[in-house]
Structures are given as C-alpha cells and as structure tokens.
Amino acid sequence: MNGVDIITDCMATNFEIQKVQTVHRLKLAEFWGIKEGDRVLEIGSGQGDTTAVLAYLVGEEGFVHGIDIASPTYGTPITLGESISYLLNSKIGKQIHIDFHMDLLSDQIEFLEKSFDHIVFSHCAWYMNSIEEFAALMKKVKKWGKNLCFAEWDTRISVVEQYPHLLSVLIQAQYESFKKESDANIRTLFTPFDIQKVVREAGWDIEKEHIIFSPELQDAKWEVTKLVRDLHTELEQLGEIPEKLRSLILSQMSMLEDFRVTNEITPLSVYAFTAK
C-alpha cells in the first residue's frame, strides 16, 4: 500500500471520499515540512483528517497532540468521538493523543515553552467566534511551538466554478454574525489579508506562503448543499434581523441556485503558510 492508502485505511469514513481528503492534507503537511520524529500540537483536530496525515509523517518516534473544543458527540454521520476512536486503534494511533472539550484560551490550559516543533491550525479558522478570539489564540499558542503551520480556504477565486463555494460562505457568515452561540462550520469569515494581519500582530513572522488547489475536494458541494437545505430554517430561527439584510441574503441565494443549475462547483483554493 502507498502512503495515501495506508493513512486512509486508518479512518472510519468512506474510503474513496477520505482518500481525496487525505491527498489534500498530504500536500499541506509536505509544504509545512512535517518530518519523522516531530512533535506536533494540532488545534481543531475534528474528525482526524489532518491528524492521521501528521501521525503518519512523524512516525513512531514523533507525537501528535490533537485539541478540539467540541464534544466527542459532535458531528454527522460519524461523530468526532467515533472517528477518533477508530483512528486511535489503527496502526498509527499510538503516536496520537486527542483531547476534546478543550478551550485553549482557558487559564487552566498551558504547555511548556517550545514543547512542540509545529503548531498546526488547519481548516478551522472559520470556526472561530470572532476575530478577537482568533487573535487571542494566535498570541497564546506562540510560546508553545517553534513553527506555526496554517491553512484555510482562500477567498480569492481564480476560476468561476469556485463562485458558488465563496457565495455559500458569504451567505452563512452574514447570518452567523447575528448568533450568540453556534456550532456551524462557518462562524466568522477571514480573508488571507485578515489572517496575515492577526498572525503578524500576534508576533509570528510569516516565512513561506503557498496557494494549494485541490479540485477533487468535496467540501464546496457539501457547503452548497447544506446551505440550500438549511437557509430558510436558519433565517426563521434568527428572528428579528434587518429586513434589507434578509432580502439581500435571499437574493444571493437566488444567484447561487441559478448558477449551480448549469455550472460545475469547484472548491476554493487553500491559503497556506509557515511562520516562526
């Protein structure tokens, strides 16, 4: 078996779907320079898509400590707990430790200075509740690791087929801004320029930047499908929002639905960087 198949075989989800996700995350980890024997703190480990890749690359002499604020019962059709349990019992599970219900901004959570070679923050910035929360996290984790390895969707579209993904993200970010609590995939939208500013103000020096395009990723179609299914329920649950904004969101939704009738949907590219 090749590396992709070995990693994918350690995951609980559909093999062919997971294989696409694994190939993308290998691109990220190779760009970041993750190598055998490294100690990695992964923030926002989720279902373990990136965790598995990191564990495979660091090998038995390395270690991956995954942190997630969510409950192990979060997620569908497979919960985070079910997915991680499967991963921990796989051939790469012994170099992994996962903690759920962990708010890294809590005063109770600390690690020794420079105890990790890399701090990985991949595809989870948009889960943050605000830019202030994101900034506080970037400041706190800085003393724990030598390198920051970052990746998030890039809002700068390069082909028109990425337009539905971007539009679905913008629509969700607009109504999410009215929520006090949320468990949505997209809670706060950050552009690459927002991210750069926050990271630099937290004291990190960005060294290498890279745009990674993985057109096979299924995420754009998942986001669009979820939005089409949930939009009216979301707007009803919000209650009172400016009528002009409600009309704007519905107009944007009409644009999205019109586009997807006759066009392919391609995921956004991913903005990645390393920083010290």
C-alpha positions as CSV (number, residue, x, y, z in Angstrom):
1,M,0.0,0.0,0.0
2,N,1.2,3.6,-0.7
3,G,1.1,6.3,1.9
4,V,-2.3,7.7,0.9
5,D,-3.9,4.3,1.2
6,I,-2.2,3.5,4.5
7,I,-3.5,6.7,6.0
8,T,-7.0,6.4,4.5
9,D,-7.3,2.9,5.8
10,C,-6.9,4.3,9.3
11,M,-10.0,6.4,9.0
12,A,-13.6,5.4,9.8
13,T,-15.3,7.2,6.9
14,N,-15.9,6.1,3.3
15,F,-12.6,5.1,1.7
16,E,-12.9,6.9,-1.6
17,I,-14.2,10.2,0.0
18,Q,-11.5,10.0,2.7
19,K,-8.8,9.4,0.1
20,V,-9.5,12.7,-1.6
21,Q,-9.3,14.5,1.8
22,T,-6.0,12.7,2.6
23,V,-4.3,13.6,-0.6
24,H,-5.1,17.3,0.0
25,R,-3.8,17.2,3.6
26,L,-0.6,15.4,2.5
27,K,0.0,18.4,0.2
28,L,-0.4,20.7,3.2
29,A,1.9,18.7,5.5
30,E,4.6,18.3,2.9
31,F,4.6,22.1,2.3
32,W,4.8,22.7,6.1
33,G,7.8,20.4,6.3
34,I,6.4,17.9,8.8
35,K,9.0,15.2,9.2
36,E,9.8,12.0,11.1
37,G,10.3,12.5,14.8
38,D,8.5,15.8,15.1
39,R,6.2,16.8,18.0
40,V,3.0,18.5,16.8
41,L,0.2,20.3,18.5
42,E,-2.8,20.3,16.3
43,I,-5.5,22.8,17.1
44,G,-9.0,21.8,15.9
45,S,-8.4,18.1,15.2
46,G,-12.0,17.4,14.3
47,Q,-12.6,14.1,12.7
48,G,-8.9,13.5,12.4
49,D,-8.4,14.1,8.7
50,T,-5.2,16.1,9.3
51,T,-4.3,14.2,12.5
52,A,-3.9,11.0,10.6
53,V,-1.6,12.6,8.0
54,L,0.5,14.2,10.7
55,A,0.8,11.0,12.6
56,Y,1.9,9.0,9.6
57,L,4.6,11.6,8.7
58,V,6.0,12.0,12.3
59,G,6.2,8.2,12.6
60,E,6.6,6.1,15.8
61,E,9.4,8.5,17.1
62,G,7.1,11.5,16.8
63,F,3.9,12.6,18.5
64,V,0.7,14.4,17.6
65,H,-1.4,16.0,20.3
66,G,-4.8,17.0,19.0
67,I,-7.0,19.5,20.7
68,D,-10.7,20.2,19.9
69,I,-13.2,22.4,21.8
70,A,-16.1,20.3,20.6
71,S,-17.7,17.3,22.3
72,P,-16.9,13.8,21.0
73,T,-20.6,13.5,20.2
74,Y,-20.4,16.4,17.7
75,G,-20.6,15.6,14.0
76,T,-22.6,13.5,11.5
77,P,-22.9,10.9,10.1
78,I,-19.9,9.8,12.2
79,T,-19.3,11.7,15.4
80,L,-15.8,13.1,16.3
81,G,-15.5,10.5,19.1
82,E,-16.3,7.6,16.8
83,S,-13.9,8.8,14.2
84,I,-11.0,9.4,16.6
85,S,-11.6,6.1,18.4
86,Y,-11.2,4.3,15.1
87,L,-8.0,6.3,14.3
88,L,-6.5,5.7,17.8
89,N,-7.0,1.9,17.3
90,S,-5.3,2.0,13.9
91,K,-1.7,1.3,13.0
92,I,-0.7,4.9,13.5
93,G,-2.8,5.5,16.6
94,K,0.0,5.0,19.2
95,Q,1.7,8.3,18.3
96,I,-1.6,10.3,18.7
97,H,-3.3,11.8,21.8
98,I,-6.6,13.7,21.4
99,D,-8.4,15.9,24.0
100,F,-12.0,17.0,23.5
101,H,-13.8,19.8,25.4
102,M,-10.6,21.8,25.5
103,D,-10.8,25.6,25.3
104,L,-7.2,26.6,24.7
105,L,-8.0,30.2,25.9
106,S,-8.8,28.9,29.3
107,D,-6.3,29.8,32.1
108,Q,-6.3,26.2,33.1
109,I,-4.6,25.1,29.9
110,E,-0.8,25.6,29.4
111,F,2.1,23.7,27.8
112,L,5.8,24.1,28.4
113,E,7.6,26.7,26.3
114,K,8.7,25.4,22.9
115,S,7.4,21.9,23.7
116,F,6.3,21.4,20.1
117,D,8.1,21.6,16.8
118,H,5.0,22.6,15.0
119,I,1.6,24.1,15.9
120,V,-0.9,23.1,13.2
121,F,-4.0,25.2,12.6
122,S,-5.7,23.8,9.5
123,H,-9.1,24.4,8.1
124,C,-10.6,25.6,11.4
125,A,-10.1,29.4,11.4
126,W,-13.7,30.0,10.2
127,Y,-14.9,28.0,13.2
128,M,-13.7,30.9,15.5
129,N,-16.5,33.0,17.1
130,S,-14.7,36.3,16.3
131,I,-11.5,37.9,15.1
132,E,-10.7,38.8,18.7
133,E,-10.9,35.1,19.7
134,F,-8.7,34.2,16.8
135,A,-6.1,36.9,17.7
136,A,-6.0,35.8,21.4
137,L,-5.4,32.2,20.3
138,M,-2.6,33.1,18.0
139,K,-0.9,35.0,20.8
140,K,-1.3,32.3,23.4
141,V,0.0,29.4,21.4
142,K,3.1,31.2,20.2
143,K,5.2,30.3,23.2
144,W,4.4,26.6,22.9
145,G,5.9,25.9,19.5
146,K,8.7,26.8,17.1
147,N,6.6,26.9,13.9
148,L,3.1,27.8,13.0
149,C,1.6,25.7,10.2
150,F,-1.6,27.3,8.9
151,A,-4.2,26.5,6.2
152,E,-7.6,27.9,5.4
153,W,-9.8,28.4,2.3
154,D,-8.7,31.3,0.1
155,T,-11.5,33.8,-0.6
156,R,-9.7,35.0,-3.8
157,I,-11.4,33.0,-6.5
158,S,-9.3,32.0,-9.6
159,V,-11.9,30.2,-11.7
160,V,-15.6,31.0,-12.0
161,E,-16.6,27.5,-10.8
162,Q,-15.4,28.5,-7.3
163,Y,-18.0,31.2,-7.1
164,P,-20.7,29.0,-5.5
165,H,-18.4,28.0,-2.7
166,L,-17.5,31.6,-2.0
167,L,-21.1,32.7,-2.2
168,S,-22.2,30.0,0.2
169,V,-19.6,31.0,2.7
170,L,-20.5,34.7,2.4
171,I,-24.2,34.0,3.0
172,Q,-23.5,31.8,6.0
173,A,-21.1,34.4,7.5
174,Q,-23.8,37.1,7.2
175,Y,-26.5,35.3,9.2
176,E,-23.9,33.7,11.6
177,S,-22.9,37.2,12.7
178,F,-26.3,37.6,14.4
179,K,-25.8,34.5,16.6
180,K,-24.6,34.5,20.1
181,E,-23.8,30.7,20.1
182,S,-23.3,28.4,17.1
183,D,-21.9,25.0,16.1
184,A,-21.8,25.8,12.4
185,N,-18.8,25.1,10.2
186,I,-18.6,28.8,9.2
187,R,-19.0,31.3,12.1
188,T,-16.5,34.1,11.1
189,L,-15.1,34.7,7.7
190,F,-11.4,35.6,7.5
191,T,-9.7,36.6,4.2
192,P,-6.0,35.8,3.8
193,F,-5.4,39.5,4.5
194,D,-7.2,39.3,7.8
195,I,-5.3,36.2,8.7
196,Q,-1.9,37.7,7.9
197,K,-2.7,40.8,10.0
198,V,-3.8,38.8,13.0
199,V,-0.9,36.4,12.9
200,R,1.7,39.2,12.5
201,E,0.2,41.2,15.3
202,A,0.4,38.1,17.5
203,G,4.2,38.1,17.0
204,W,4.6,35.5,14.3
205,D,6.9,36.1,11.2
206,I,5.4,34.5,8.1
207,E,8.2,32.8,6.2
208,K,6.6,30.8,3.3
209,E,3.2,31.2,1.7
210,H,1.6,28.8,-0.8
211,I,-1.7,28.5,-2.7
212,I,-2.9,24.9,-2.9
213,F,-5.7,24.0,-5.3
214,S,-7.3,20.6,-4.8
215,P,-10.3,20.5,-7.2
216,E,-11.3,17.0,-6.3
217,L,-12.2,18.0,-2.7
218,Q,-15.9,17.6,-2.0
219,D,-16.3,20.5,0.5
220,A,-17.7,23.0,-1.9
221,K,-20.6,20.8,-2.9
222,W,-21.2,19.9,0.7
223,E,-21.4,23.5,1.8
224,V,-23.7,24.5,-1.1
225,T,-26.0,21.5,-0.4
226,K,-26.2,22.2,3.3
227,L,-26.9,25.9,2.7
228,V,-29.7,25.2,0.2
229,R,-31.2,22.7,2.7
230,D,-30.9,24.9,5.8
231,L,-31.2,28.5,4.8
232,H,-34.9,29.1,5.5
233,T,-34.7,27.3,8.8
234,E,-31.7,29.4,9.8
235,L,-33.5,32.7,8.9
236,E,-36.6,31.6,10.8
237,Q,-34.6,30.8,13.9
238,L,-32.7,34.1,13.8
239,G,-36.0,36.0,14.4
240,E,-35.5,39.8,14.0
241,I,-32.8,40.8,11.6
242,P,-32.9,43.9,9.3
243,E,-35.4,43.2,6.5
244,K,-33.0,44.7,4.0
245,L,-30.4,42.1,5.0
246,R,-32.9,39.3,4.8
247,S,-33.7,40.3,1.3
248,L,-30.1,40.6,0.4
249,I,-29.4,37.1,1.7
250,L,-32.3,35.7,-0.3
251,S,-31.1,37.5,-3.4
252,Q,-27.7,36.0,-3.0
253,M,-29.3,32.6,-2.6
254,S,-31.1,33.0,-5.9
255,M,-27.9,33.8,-7.6
256,L,-26.3,30.7,-6.1
257,E,-29.2,28.4,-7.1
258,D,-29.2,29.8,-10.6
259,F,-25.5,29.3,-11.1
260,R,-25.5,25.7,-9.9
261,V,-28.2,24.6,-12.4
262,T,-25.9,24.9,-15.4
263,N,-22.3,25.0,-13.9
264,E,-19.9,22.8,-12.1
265,I,-19.0,23.6,-8.5
266,T,-15.3,23.6,-7.6
267,P,-13.8,24.2,-4.2
268,L,-11.9,27.4,-3.3
269,S,-8.1,27.2,-3.3
270,V,-6.4,27.0,0.1
271,Y,-4.1,29.6,1.5
272,A,-1.3,28.0,3.5
273,F,1.8,29.4,5.2
274,T,4.5,28.6,7.8
275,A,5.6,31.2,10.4
276,K,8.1,31.4,13.3
